[in-house]
């Protein structure tokens, strides 16, 4: 799973936890926002409970949460630590609870909990795997369909395998319409940044004729999902 780690996190326990999980291909560089960008699709800000208390005291939490909630990727705040860590912060629980209510309910930034850096790594992995299931059509997308033609076109494309918000935007920028995307062959699809040959084959497989009626020939098309180890 590809993961970009902000270079300012290198001094903490997270790099070792990511390596210990054995699940991530880590690239270290400066992120303008957040601590980890996972699979090019999900943004995570990691805070230990003492960090959380300090950010509340210093007035940084809400402005940071607002920026995360407005990020181009779905974002979440991961709170890491135990009750003992929270007790050492010497901050009243009511103040912390009030801040978390504001962040989650009114700013709209999801909050996830973990007890250690390794559990944080696993939480990010689980979230990224579920995100892949959503874009592959494995989970039902919640909420109403978006209003406006451009938003609706993006929503439609995100129902295709391997297509999230960013790829949908790239496809629409390249082809101009859902109809043109549907009509494009695999070779043309690979001209879009981020879409490799495997993803293009999956798109053509999903958009092609139903099994047993490939181009009216009665030949059942082969599924590109048989070899999931291939690079996309």
C-alpha positions as CSV (number, residue, x, y, z in Angstrom):
1,X,0.0,0.0,0.0
2,X,1.6,3.3,-1.0
3,X,2.0,5.8,1.8
4,X,3.5,9.3,1.9
5,X,4.8,10.2,5.3
6,X,5.5,13.8,6.3
7,X,9.2,14.2,7.0
8,X,8.4,15.9,10.3
9,X,7.0,12.5,11.6
10,X,10.3,10.8,11.2
11,X,11.5,11.4,14.7
12,X,8.6,9.7,16.3
13,X,7.6,6.0,16.5
14,X,5.4,6.0,13.4
15,X,8.1,5.1,10.8
16,X,9.1,2.0,12.7
17,X,5.4,1.1,13.2
18,X,4.8,1.4,9.4
19,X,7.8,-0.8,8.7
20,X,6.7,-3.4,11.3
21,X,3.3,-3.6,9.8
22,X,4.9,-4.8,6.5
23,X,2.0,-3.4,4.6
24,X,3.2,0.0,3.3
25,X,5.5,1.2,0.6
26,X,6.6,4.4,2.4
27,X,7.8,7.6,0.7
28,X,9.0,10.4,3.0
29,X,8.5,14.0,1.9
30,X,6.9,17.2,3.2
31,X,3.1,17.3,3.1
32,X,1.4,20.6,3.2
33,X,-1.4,19.1,5.3
34,X,-1.7,16.0,7.5
35,X,0.9,13.4,8.5
36,X,0.1,10.5,6.1
37,X,-1.4,10.3,2.6
38,X,-2.4,6.7,2.1
39,X,-3.0,5.1,-1.3
40,X,-3.2,8.6,-2.8
41,X,-6.7,8.7,-1.5
42,X,-7.0,9.2,2.3
43,X,-5.3,11.8,4.5
44,X,-4.6,11.2,8.2
45,X,-3.4,13.6,10.9
46,X,-1.9,11.7,13.9
47,X,-2.0,13.2,17.4
48,X,-1.0,11.6,20.6
49,X,-3.3,12.5,23.5
50,X,-0.7,14.9,25.0
51,X,-0.4,16.5,21.6
52,X,-4.2,16.9,21.5
53,X,-4.2,18.6,24.8
54,X,-1.4,20.9,23.8
55,X,-3.1,21.9,20.5
56,X,-6.3,22.7,22.4
57,X,-4.4,24.9,24.9
58,X,-2.5,26.7,22.2
59,X,-5.6,27.2,20.0
60,X,-4.3,25.2,17.0
61,X,-6.7,22.3,17.0
62,X,-9.7,24.0,15.3
63,X,-7.9,25.8,12.6
64,X,-6.0,22.6,11.7
65,X,-9.3,20.6,11.8
66,X,-10.9,23.1,9.4
67,X,-8.1,22.7,6.9
68,X,-8.2,19.0,7.1
69,X,-12.0,18.9,6.6
70,X,-11.5,21.0,3.4
71,X,-8.7,18.9,2.0
72,X,-8.9,17.5,-1.5
73,X,-8.9,14.0,0.0
74,X,-11.1,12.5,2.7
75,X,-9.3,13.1,6.0
76,X,-9.4,11.9,9.5
77,X,-7.8,12.7,12.9
78,X,-6.2,9.7,14.6
79,X,-6.0,10.1,18.4
80,X,-3.3,7.8,19.7
81,X,-2.6,6.8,23.3
82,X,-4.1,5.5,26.5
83,X,-6.0,6.9,29.4
84,X,-2.7,7.2,31.3
85,X,-1.4,9.5,28.6
86,X,-4.5,11.6,28.9
87,X,-4.2,11.9,32.6
88,X,-0.6,13.2,32.3
89,X,-1.8,16.1,30.2
90,X,-3.4,17.6,33.3
91,X,-6.4,18.9,31.2
92,X,-10.0,18.5,32.3
93,X,-11.8,15.8,30.4
94,X,-14.8,18.1,29.9
95,X,-12.5,20.5,27.9
96,X,-11.2,17.7,25.7
97,X,-14.7,16.3,25.1
98,X,-16.0,19.7,24.1
99,X,-13.2,20.1,21.6
100,X,-13.8,16.7,20.1
101,X,-17.5,17.4,19.8
102,X,-16.7,20.6,17.8
103,X,-14.2,18.8,15.6
104,X,-16.4,15.8,14.8
105,X,-19.9,17.2,14.7
106,X,-19.6,20.8,13.7
107,X,-16.3,20.9,11.7
108,X,-17.1,17.4,10.2
109,X,-13.6,15.8,10.6
110,X,-13.9,12.1,11.5
111,X,-12.0,11.0,14.6
112,X,-10.4,7.6,14.9
113,X,-8.8,6.0,18.0
114,X,-5.7,3.9,18.5
115,X,-3.6,2.8,21.5
116,X,-0.2,2.8,19.8
117,X,1.7,3.8,16.7
118,X,1.4,0.2,15.4
119,X,-2.4,0.3,15.9
120,X,-2.4,3.7,14.1
121,X,-0.6,2.0,11.1
122,X,-3.1,-0.8,11.1
123,X,-6.1,1.6,11.3
124,X,-4.8,3.5,8.3
125,X,-4.4,0.2,6.4
126,X,-7.9,-0.9,7.2
127,X,-9.3,2.4,6.1
128,X,-7.4,2.3,2.8
129,X,-8.5,-1.2,2.1
130,X,-12.1,-0.3,2.7
131,X,-11.7,2.8,0.5
132,X,-10.5,0.5,-2.3
133,X,-13.6,-1.7,-1.7
134,X,-15.8,1.3,-2.1
135,X,-14.2,2.5,-5.4
136,X,-14.3,-1.1,-6.7
137,X,-18.1,-1.2,-5.9
138,X,-17.7,-3.6,-3.0
139,X,-19.5,-1.3,-0.5
140,X,-22.6,0.8,-1.0
141,X,-21.8,4.5,-1.2
142,X,-23.9,6.4,1.3
143,X,-25.6,9.7,0.9
144,X,-27.6,11.4,-1.9
145,X,-26.5,11.8,-5.4
146,X,-24.7,15.1,-5.8
147,X,-26.4,18.1,-7.5
148,X,-25.0,19.6,-10.7
149,X,-23.8,18.0,-13.9
150,X,-20.1,17.9,-13.1
151,X,-20.6,16.5,-9.6
152,X,-23.0,13.9,-11.0
153,X,-20.5,12.9,-13.7
154,X,-17.8,12.5,-11.1
155,X,-20.1,10.4,-8.9
156,X,-20.9,8.1,-11.9
157,X,-17.3,7.5,-12.7
158,X,-16.4,6.8,-9.1
159,X,-18.7,3.7,-9.3
160,X,-16.1,2.2,-11.7
161,X,-13.3,-0.1,-10.5
162,X,-10.2,1.8,-9.4
163,X,-11.7,5.2,-9.8
164,X,-11.8,7.6,-6.9
165,X,-12.5,11.4,-6.9
166,X,-9.0,12.3,-8.2
167,X,-9.1,9.8,-11.1
168,X,-12.7,10.8,-11.9
169,X,-11.6,14.4,-12.2
170,X,-8.6,13.4,-14.4
171,X,-10.9,11.3,-16.7
172,X,-13.4,14.2,-17.1
173,X,-10.6,16.7,-17.8
174,X,-9.1,14.4,-20.5
175,X,-12.4,13.2,-22.2
176,X,-14.9,15.8,-21.3
177,X,-17.9,13.5,-20.6
178,X,-18.9,10.2,-19.1
179,X,-19.9,9.0,-22.6
180,X,-16.4,9.7,-24.0
181,X,-14.9,7.8,-21.1
182,X,-17.1,4.8,-21.7
183,X,-16.2,4.9,-25.4
184,X,-12.5,5.1,-24.9
185,X,-10.4,1.9,-25.4
186,X,-7.8,0.7,-22.9
187,X,-4.9,2.2,-24.8
188,X,-6.5,5.6,-24.8
189,X,-7.4,5.3,-21.1
190,X,-3.7,4.8,-20.2
191,X,-3.0,8.3,-21.5
192,X,-4.6,9.6,-18.3
193,X,-2.2,10.2,-15.5
194,X,-2.4,7.5,-12.8
195,X,-4.1,5.0,-15.0
196,X,-1.9,2.1,-15.9
197,X,-2.6,-0.8,-18.3
198,X,-4.1,-3.0,-15.5
199,X,-6.6,-0.3,-14.4
200,X,-7.5,0.4,-18.0
201,X,-8.3,-3.3,-18.6
202,X,-10.5,-3.4,-15.5
203,X,-12.3,-0.3,-16.7
204,X,-12.9,-1.8,-20.1
205,X,-14.0,-5.1,-18.5
206,X,-16.5,-3.3,-16.3
207,X,-17.8,-1.2,-19.2
208,X,-17.9,-3.9,-21.8
209,X,-20.6,-6.4,-22.7
210,X,-22.1,-8.7,-20.0
211,X,-20.5,-12.1,-19.6
212,X,-21.7,-14.5,-22.3
213,X,-22.3,-11.8,-24.8
214,X,-19.0,-10.2,-25.6
215,X,-19.5,-8.1,-28.7
216,X,-22.4,-10.3,-29.6
217,X,-20.1,-13.3,-30.1
218,X,-21.2,-15.4,-27.1
219,X,-17.6,-15.5,-25.9
220,X,-17.3,-14.9,-22.2
221,X,-14.7,-12.1,-21.5
222,X,-12.0,-12.9,-19.1
223,X,-11.8,-11.0,-15.9
224,X,-8.8,-8.8,-15.2
225,X,-9.1,-9.5,-11.5
226,X,-7.6,-13.0,-11.7
227,X,-4.1,-11.7,-11.2
228,X,-4.4,-9.0,-8.4
229,X,-0.7,-8.9,-7.9
230,X,-0.1,-7.0,-11.2
231,X,0.7,-3.3,-10.8
232,X,-2.0,-0.9,-11.7
